[in-house]
Amino acid sequence: MPNKVFDKVAGNGLISRRHLLEISAAGLGMAASNSVLGADSALKLEIPVWSKVPGPGASGYGSRSTHAEHMQRLAGAPNPIYPGGGSSRSPLQHLQGTITPNSLHFERHHAGIPDINPAEHKLVINGLVRQPLVFSYEELLKYPMVSKIHFLECSGNSGALLRGGNEDGTAQSLHGLVSCAEWTGIPLSTLLDEAGVLREARWVAAVGADAASMGRSVPLSKALDDVLVALYQNGEPVRPEQGYPIRLFCPGWEGNISVKWLTQLKLTREPAQFRDETSKYTDTMPDRSSYQFTFPMGTKSLITSPSGQMALNSQGLYKVTGIAWSGSGSIRRVEVSADGGRSWADALIESDQFEKALARFSIPWDWNGGDAVLQSRATDSQGNVQPTRDAVIADRGTINRYHNPCIQSWGVNRAGEVSNVYI
Amino acid sequence: MPNKVFDKVAGNGLISRRHLLEISAAGLGMAASNSVLGADSALKLEIPVWSKVPGPGASGYGSRSTHAEHMQRLAGAPNPIYPGGGSSRSPLQHLQGTITPNSLHFERHHAGIPDINPAEHKLVINGLVRQPLVFSYEELLKYPMVSKIHFLECSGNSGALLRGGNEDGTAQSLHGLVSCAEWTGIPLSTLLDEAGVLREARWVAAVGADAASMGRSVPLSKALDDVLVALYQNGEPVRPEQGYPIRLFCPGWEGNISVKWLTQLKLTREPAQFRDETSKYTDTMPDRSSYQFTFPMGTKSLITSPSGQMALNSQGLYKVTGIAWSGSGSIRRVEVSADGGRSWADALIESDQFEKALARFSIPWDWNGGDAVLQSRATDSQGNVQPTRDAVIADRGTINRYHNPCIQSWGVNRAGEVSNVYI
């Protein structure tokens, strides 16, 4: 393998994607086999026990392999002065494709998960409307819906990296507050049409039924664009952690504004100035002024493998893979660098490229056993290019911990250890 | 409501989709509310207990609402002379959108679910190849993959309806052998390129590691087109029930050929004539001759609500919704009839229309309290139109129980009871 000549596409070992096809064969090359269809070469494979004895049959509700149970969300320790508050992060380094299974979708709660009986839950639309309305869950189920695949990302995702410090984390611990699902719901514009929005209305104040009464103000223009009153997630009712029975879903915007356990939408002239759009979820600049209502998430990508706390066992060919997304459109391009940004090569985009959804990319890398810094850089359909960490800090300082889309640098040392580095 | 004038789009109550927006408001019209943002009208809503007390916080692996636990697959009773054999059916009448959650994806097993240790599992490629190959699971994970959303349907789905009889079933019991997921895997063409297919090869014999050694022959042309060696399903490793750690996935073709627990791919001149392509999964015509290798699934749709064994409580507006799919392309159009096929109206397609994937449709229906027969009819991107049951029977008789794409008729009687009918 070390003698092999690869077509280079960028510095420090990034090679043409057709070489990725040689990863296994290179380490393998042995002949086969003695299996069901008869021996035709040297290697004899033993028949494993699971091929000899029938297994259990079909069931009502399935579960994953016991060999996959290490794939867990990473939840913070409970905080007694903030009951039910906190988050859990998706195991991005273990997932592939673009959909996040519902059981592994990231969470963020401000007073834990309410145990709502849908038969007793109401959604109120009031304020500056011609006709205030109250909907039961059963009534909402009768409306026409749309189904769209979208990512959801907490605005605090990746925030720790702006402050610097010795962040020895994983893809999950540093960036796991992003997930992706098919969301099915009623266009909010449909329900607002029915209530009759008055001319002076400019905002929609959305409130959840959790004990935090989590509230956020949504500009009317967004509410009338692509916002959903979501009832289903990947085909099944929205999970309790995600807002059962009803959540607001604002595609491409910071996760917090997709209010869970939705119980009220009030049309107003001005934003409501809820606790979670004043004391939190505002972006404080170096002069201590704060931006408020910075809704769209950035143009972003992340290498999920190799990533923090992984180890490369030997020099040679690796698949570099990851996810990319944009709050402003679809992913048009992902580039990868193995030399800390001095040279870049285009990755293969392995998935469809839906609007405001995760995309999956990969590129082969021939690690020569030396130091390397792996980075990825996304470009979206609006031409937005993912910025470097230096550019984000120069623009917005290091006090702010929201809306950090910056390029992640994974250092690889000569021992093959992968870790977060700042360059 | 009975006095309301709707724009009719077809006979017996099918109306313009804009009236679907009036479903709830019509039965409602009351003012609101006394909630977090203050009273501004007559109705006082009580604050529920779940809004007063913090709930449990984030966790490592989530689960669905206890209020959704009635959504179960329908599994047949175990058969002692066929250990592990049988199937379970997706609860189509409870799902929305297009993705099936992995825990509710239909199953079909021929000797139960093998408990495979991925570290000991091998995939062999041999037969008419330049270089036989053996892959471990870890090696396969390094290959570039593609992620695509596709339906999977058992060729026996809906088969009971061809035989007639008094089939008083649900959408699930009659048609639940179809599901849809994002499948991520290695293009089979990649692995075959690496092995080097010899000129005389025409078929790929695929064998599973279950105790049935389930095998099927795949034409080489399909293998080189869009077949995947699938490793992930909706982002997580393929479930044991679906072939963990590896399954073949042949988009648009009968489910049985997407061999689970894949352990061998042998290149051959002729089909292998496995048990499951001779004694089963062949289509027997009235003259007792059988078609073999009838792979693509048809152009098909199904109304999932209202559907068999549901009940309409009162006359008035309902949402008719369902799913549509084609093994030969994407869904271009879905029409609905409420008068047993005498008149048809176009339904709204609520989802994206991906190739060989489920699509979701809906249309509003004003039930006048009389007898009705609800039907849906799909047209795909190739111009294929879903046939009537009479047309399928005239073409292929009633011995065959595979590949029935026929239009489902749901009768509604004056008591509002919905049931399967033959017309």
Contacts between the chains, C-beta under 8 A, distances in Angstrom:
chain1	res1	chain2	res2	distance
A	17	B	144	6.6
A	20	B	142	7.7
A	20	B	143	6.7
A	20	B	144	4.9
A	21	B	143	7.1
A	21	B	144	7.4
A	21	B	190	5.5
A	21	B	193	6.7
A	21	B	194	6.0
A	22	B	194	7.4
A	23	B	139	7.2
A	23	B	142	4.4
A	23	B	143	6.5
A	24	B	133	7.8
A	24	B	135	5.7
A	24	B	139	3.9
A	24	B	140	7.1
A	24	B	142	6.3
A	24	B	143	6.9
A	24	B	194	7.7
A	25	B	131	7.8
A	25	B	133	6.6
A	25	B	194	5.1
A	27	B	139	7.0
A	28	B	133	6.4
A	28	B	134	6.8
A	28	B	135	7.2
A	28	B	139	6.7
A	29	B	131	7.3
A	29	B	133	7.9
A	30	B	133	7.8
A	30	B	134	6.0
A	31	B	131	7.6
A	31	B	132	4.7
A	32	B	124	4.3
A	32	B	125	7.2
A	32	B	126	4.8
A	32	B	132	4.2
A	32	B	133	6.5
A	32	B	134	4.7
A	33	B	122	7.9
A	33	B	124	4.0
A	33	B	126	5.3
A	33	B	132	6.6
A	33	B	134	6.4
A	33	B	264	7.0
A	35	B	124	5.7
A	35	B	207	6.8
A	35	B	263	6.5
A	35	B	264	4.7
A	36	B	207	4.7
A	36	B	213	5.0
A	36	B	215	6.8
A	36	B	263	7.9
A	36	B	264	6.2
A	37	B	126	7.7
A	37	B	127	7.3
A	37	B	205	5.9
A	37	B	207	6.4
A	37	B	215	8.0
A	37	B	264	6.1
A	37	B	266	4.6
A	37	B	272	7.0
A	40	B	126	5.7
A	40	B	127	6.8
A	40	B	132	7.1
A	41	B	126	6.6
A	41	B	132	5.1
A	43	B	134	6.5
A	45	B	122	5.9
A	45	B	124	6.9
A	45	B	134	7.4
A	48	B	116	7.5
A	48	B	117	8.0
A	48	B	120	6.2
A	48	B	121	7.6
A	48	B	209	6.8
A	50	B	114	3.7
A	50	B	115	5.6
A	50	B	116	5.4
A	50	B	209	6.4
A	50	B	210	7.5
A	50	B	211	7.4
A	51	B	114	6.7
A	51	B	209	5.0
A	51	B	210	6.8
A	51	B	211	6.0
A	51	B	213	7.0
A	51	B	263	7.7
A	52	B	211	6.1
A	53	B	211	5.7
A	54	B	83	4.1
A	54	B	84	3.9
A	54	B	85	8.0
A	54	B	111	4.4
A	54	B	112	4.5
A	54	B	211	4.7
A	54	B	212	7.8
A	55	B	84	5.3
A	55	B	109	7.7
A	55	B	111	7.0
A	55	B	112	3.4
A	55	B	113	4.2
A	55	B	114	4.9
A	55	B	115	6.2
A	55	B	210	7.0
A	55	B	211	7.0
A	56	B	84	6.5
A	56	B	112	5.3
A	56	B	113	5.6
A	57	B	75	7.1
A	57	B	78	5.6
A	57	B	83	7.7
A	57	B	84	4.8
A	57	B	85	6.9
A	57	B	86	5.3
A	57	B	109	6.0
A	57	B	112	5.2
A	57	B	113	7.5
A	58	B	73	7.1
A	58	B	75	4.1
A	58	B	76	7.0
A	58	B	86	5.4
A	58	B	87	5.7
A	58	B	88	3.7
A	58	B	107	4.4
A	58	B	108	7.9
A	58	B	109	6.2
A	58	B	241	7.5
A	59	B	73	6.9
A	59	B	75	5.8
A	59	B	88	6.5
A	59	B	107	7.7
A	59	B	241	7.7
A	60	B	72	3.9
A	60	B	73	5.1
A	60	B	74	7.7
A	60	B	75	6.0
A	60	B	88	7.0
A	61	B	72	5.8
A	61	B	73	6.6
A	61	B	103	5.1
A	61	B	104	7.0
A	62	B	73	7.6
A	62	B	102	6.5
A	62	B	103	4.5
A	62	B	104	7.4
A	62	B	105	7.1
A	62	B	107	7.5
A	62	B	239	5.7
A	62	B	240	7.9
A	62	B	241	5.1
A	63	B	103	6.7
A	63	B	239	7.7
A	64	B	102	7.5
A	64	B	236	6.3
A	64	B	237	7.0
A	64	B	239	5.9
A	64	B	240	7.5
A	65	B	237	6.2
A	65	B	239	7.0
A	65	B	240	5.0
A	65	B	244	4.7
A	65	B	245	7.6
A	66	B	115	8.0
A	67	B	117	6.9
A	67	B	118	5.7
A	67	B	237	7.7
A	67	B	244	7.6
A	67	B	245	7.6
A	68	B	236	6.5
A	68	B	237	4.7
A	68	B	244	7.8
A	71	B	236	6.7
A	71	B	237	7.9
A	72	B	60	3.9
A	72	B	61	5.8
A	73	B	58	7.0
A	73	B	59	6.9
A	73	B	60	5.1
A	73	B	61	6.6
A	73	B	62	7.5
A	74	B	60	7.7
A	75	B	57	7.1
A	75	B	58	4.1
A	75	B	59	5.8
A	75	B	60	6.0
A	76	B	58	7.0
A	78	B	57	5.6
A	83	B	54	4.1
A	83	B	57	7.7
A	84	B	54	3.9
A	84	B	55	5.3
A	84	B	56	6.5
A	84	B	57	4.8
A	85	B	54	8.0
A	85	B	57	6.9
A	86	B	57	5.3
A	86	B	58	5.3
A	87	B	58	5.7
A	88	B	58	3.7
A	88	B	59	6.5
A	88	B	60	7.0
A	94	B	236	7.9
A	95	B	232	7.7
A	95	B	235	4.7
A	95	B	236	6.5
A	96	B	145	6.7
A	96	B	147	7.5
A	96	B	184	4.9
A	96	B	231	7.0
A	96	B	232	4.2
A	96	B	235	6.6
A	97	B	145	7.8
A	97	B	147	4.0
A	97	B	182	5.2
A	97	B	183	7.9
A	97	B	184	3.7
A	97	B	232	5.1
A	97	B	234	7.3
A	97	B	235	5.0
A	98	B	147	5.7
A	98	B	182	6.6
A	98	B	235	7.0
A	99	B	99	7.0
A	99	B	181	7.9
A	99	B	182	4.5
A	99	B	234	4.6
A	99	B	235	4.5
A	100	B	235	5.2
A	101	B	101	7.8
A	101	B	102	6.2
A	101	B	234	5.4
A	101	B	235	5.4
A	101	B	236	4.7
A	102	B	62	6.5
A	102	B	64	7.5
A	102	B	101	6.2
A	103	B	61	5.1
A	103	B	62	4.5
A	103	B	63	6.7
A	104	B	61	7.0
A	104	B	62	7.4
A	104	B	235	7.5
A	104	B	236	6.9
A	105	B	62	7.1
A	107	B	58	4.4
A	107	B	59	7.7
A	107	B	62	7.5
A	108	B	58	7.8
A	109	B	55	7.7
A	109	B	57	6.0
A	109	B	58	6.2
A	111	B	54	4.3
A	111	B	55	7.0
A	112	B	54	4.5
A	112	B	55	3.4
A	112	B	56	5.3
A	112	B	57	5.2
A	113	B	55	4.3
A	113	B	56	5.6
A	113	B	57	7.5
A	114	B	50	3.7
A	114	B	51	6.7
A	114	B	55	5.0
A	115	B	50	5.6
A	115	B	55	6.2
A	115	B	66	8.0
A	116	B	48	7.5
A	116	B	50	5.4
A	117	B	48	8.0
A	117	B	67	6.9
A	118	B	67	5.7
A	120	B	48	6.2
A	121	B	48	7.6
A	122	B	33	7.9
A	122	B	45	5.9
A	124	B	32	4.3
A	124	B	33	4.1
A	124	B	35	5.8
A	124	B	45	6.9
A	125	B	32	7.3
A	126	B	31	7.9
A	126	B	32	4.8
A	126	B	33	5.4
A	126	B	37	7.8
A	126	B	40	5.7
A	126	B	41	6.5
A	127	B	37	7.4
A	127	B	40	6.8
A	131	B	25	7.7
A	131	B	29	7.3
A	131	B	31	7.7
A	132	B	31	4.7
A	132	B	32	4.3
A	132	B	33	6.8
A	132	B	40	7.3
A	132	B	41	5.2
A	132	B	43	8.0
A	133	B	24	7.8
A	133	B	25	6.4
A	133	B	28	6.3
A	133	B	29	7.9
A	133	B	30	7.8
A	133	B	32	6.6
A	134	B	28	6.7
A	134	B	30	5.9
A	134	B	32	4.7
A	134	B	33	6.6
A	134	B	43	6.5
A	134	B	45	7.5
A	135	B	24	5.7
A	135	B	28	7.1
A	139	B	23	7.2
A	139	B	24	3.8
A	139	B	27	7.1
A	139	B	28	6.8
A	140	B	24	7.1
A	141	B	319	8.0
A	142	B	20	7.7
A	142	B	23	4.4
A	142	B	24	6.2
A	142	B	317	7.5
A	142	B	318	7.2
A	142	B	319	4.9
A	143	B	20	6.7
A	143	B	21	7.1
A	143	B	23	6.5
A	143	B	24	6.9
A	143	B	319	7.2
A	144	B	17	6.6
A	144	B	20	4.9
A	144	B	21	7.4
A	144	B	319	6.8
A	144	B	348	6.1
A	144	B	350	6.5
A	144	B	362	5.1
A	144	B	364	7.8
A	145	B	96	6.7
A	145	B	97	7.8
A	145	B	350	5.6
A	145	B	360	7.8
A	145	B	362	7.4
A	146	B	350	5.2
A	146	B	351	7.3
A	147	B	96	7.5
A	147	B	97	4.0
A	147	B	98	5.7
A	147	B	350	5.8
A	147	B	351	4.0
A	147	B	352	7.4
A	147	B	360	5.6
A	148	B	351	7.9
A	148	B	352	7.4
A	149	B	352	7.7
A	180	B	235	7.9
A	181	B	99	8.0
A	182	B	97	5.2
A	182	B	98	6.5
A	182	B	99	4.5
A	183	B	97	7.9
A	184	B	96	4.9
A	184	B	97	3.7
A	184	B	350	7.8
A	184	B	360	7.6
A	190	B	21	5.5
A	193	B	21	6.7
A	194	B	21	6.0
A	194	B	22	7.4
A	194	B	24	7.8
A	194	B	25	5.0
A	205	B	37	5.8
A	207	B	35	6.7
A	207	B	36	4.7
A	207	B	37	6.4
A	209	B	48	6.8
A	209	B	50	6.4
A	209	B	51	4.9
A	210	B	50	7.5
A	210	B	51	6.8
A	210	B	55	7.1
A	211	B	50	7.4
A	211	B	51	6.0
A	211	B	52	6.1
A	211	B	53	5.7
A	211	B	54	4.7
A	211	B	55	7.0
A	212	B	54	7.8
A	213	B	36	4.9
A	213	B	51	7.0
A	215	B	36	6.7
A	215	B	37	7.9
A	231	B	96	7.0
A	232	B	95	7.7
A	232	B	96	4.2
A	232	B	97	5.1
A	234	B	97	7.3
A	234	B	99	4.6
A	234	B	101	5.4
A	234	B	234	6.7
A	235	B	95	4.7
A	235	B	96	6.5
A	235	B	97	4.9
A	235	B	98	7.0
A	235	B	99	4.5
A	235	B	100	5.3
A	235	B	101	5.4
A	235	B	104	7.5
A	235	B	180	7.9
A	236	B	64	6.3
A	236	B	68	6.5
A	236	B	71	6.7
A	236	B	94	7.9
A	236	B	95	6.5
A	236	B	101	4.7
A	236	B	104	6.9
A	237	B	64	7.0
A	237	B	65	6.2
A	237	B	67	7.7
A	237	B	68	4.7
A	237	B	71	7.9
A	239	B	62	5.7
A	239	B	63	7.7
A	239	B	64	5.8
A	239	B	65	7.0
A	240	B	62	7.9
A	240	B	64	7.5
A	240	B	65	5.0
A	241	B	58	7.5
A	241	B	59	7.7
A	241	B	62	5.1
A	244	B	65	4.7
A	244	B	67	7.6
A	244	B	68	7.8
A	245	B	65	7.6
A	245	B	67	7.6
A	263	B	35	6.5
A	263	B	36	8.0
A	263	B	51	7.7
A	264	B	33	6.9
A	264	B	35	4.7
A	264	B	36	6.2
A	264	B	37	6.1
A	266	B	37	4.6
A	272	B	37	6.9
A	317	B	142	7.6
A	318	B	142	7.2
A	319	B	141	8.0
A	319	B	142	4.9
A	319	B	143	7.2
A	319	B	144	6.8
A	348	B	144	6.1
A	350	B	144	6.5
A	350	B	145	5.6
A	350	B	146	5.2
A	350	B	147	5.8
A	350	B	184	7.8
A	351	B	146	7.3
A	351	B	147	4.0
A	351	B	148	7.9
A	352	B	147	7.4
A	352	B	148	7.4
A	352	B	149	7.7
A	352	B	354	7.7
A	354	B	352	7.8
A	360	B	145	7.8
A	360	B	147	5.6
A	360	B	184	7.7
A	362	B	144	5.1
A	362	B	145	7.4
A	364	B	144	7.8
